[in-house]
């Protein structure tokens, strides 16, 4: 959410953000509703002032004047009451429109309509040259009996997964490794529920607009979040933190649930795109002046994890049309998948300015006592089972075994190979 005063004073800047993010939002309509609401409030203030003034005259009025004044008071009260529905309707309409106003993208963000316009910034690591025909991750899972995707589909439907044996150890090892890695870098560990109230999804910016991506619990005012960013972003909603409370940096572990609406036919095989998964999310709440430093830091953390896992990757600057409504800047990290001969997104690093904080009323008091909105950032730490796709394929051996990088071996009982 942007400051309404900023929108009024900078309509062309906001209009440009709507344009480059390819959003369907009529800014003129928003400004018109805002203007009408201001006029209604001014009219209401005039009526209330007249009613208050009239009420003060009644005790001093003569017996002849008093009935007229009393009647005028009643008429004013009725007029004020009659205005309330229109006023509320305008307030609700303006609030809904404001929730759809995008963050102003950073001037360095590539202008584009989709992920096709993302810009590669750099590549790290060299894709492996195999001396044998490499297997894809599904073939490796089947070879070792590490998954049973057919049976679990009968139990849980499509885009579900079930791991077995060493694959379970590997999945849990990757999560534990990521938590240790981030804790060593000053992040506080959290384990949070994926169950959230709808307003938390409004707070992160997933609503309005992303309702079809979220599972709702029937009969309850609860939904299943697709990332720990959602509950963590609302932990301090409506609070004013002290000057010394920031930054808050969390490595939050949670289940994650996504309906994947609109992805029919995409990644239907294997572990790349499933409805339920586990994720360690980096989430940072900070002062505005420190935010870019944190953006580089959480990006470096994700890269450090991938380097430790010895996986080739590239860093992409997301185009304005691909970064989402609330992002000021967004980088994706894509990891090399040998069976596809291309890089696939495994991490997303986002800086949202005060866009989320305004939605959750998340503030802090600086050293001078001034109350300000905090800034928020987030990035993936590790997401499983998605990371298993490049991991298994990049570290496979000719005999089908999978090599474990040295950094991960303590989490798999010191083993150099599995399978």
Buried (B, 14 or more C-beta within 10 A) or exposed (E): BBBBEEBBEBBEEBBBBBBBBBBEBEBEEBBEBBEBBEEBBEBBEEBEEBBEEBBEEBEEBEEEEBEEBBEBBEEBBEBBEEBEEEBEEBBEBBEEBBBBBBBBBBEEBBEBEEBEBBEEEEBEBEBBEBEEEBBBBBBBBBBBEBBBBEEBBEEBEEBBBBBEEBBEBBBBBBBBBBBBBBEEBEBEEBEBEBBBBBEBBBBBBBBEBBBEBBBEEEEEEBBBBBBBBBBBBBBBBEEBBEEEBBBBBBBBBBBBBBBBEEEEEEBEEBBBBBBBBBBBBBBBBBBEEBBBEBBEBBBBBBBBBBBBBBBBBBBBBBBBBBBBBBBBBBBBBBBBBBBEEEBBBBBBBBBBBBBBBBBBBBBBBEEEEEEBBBBBBBBBBBBBBBBBBBBBBBBBEEEEBBBBBEBBBBBBEEBEBBB
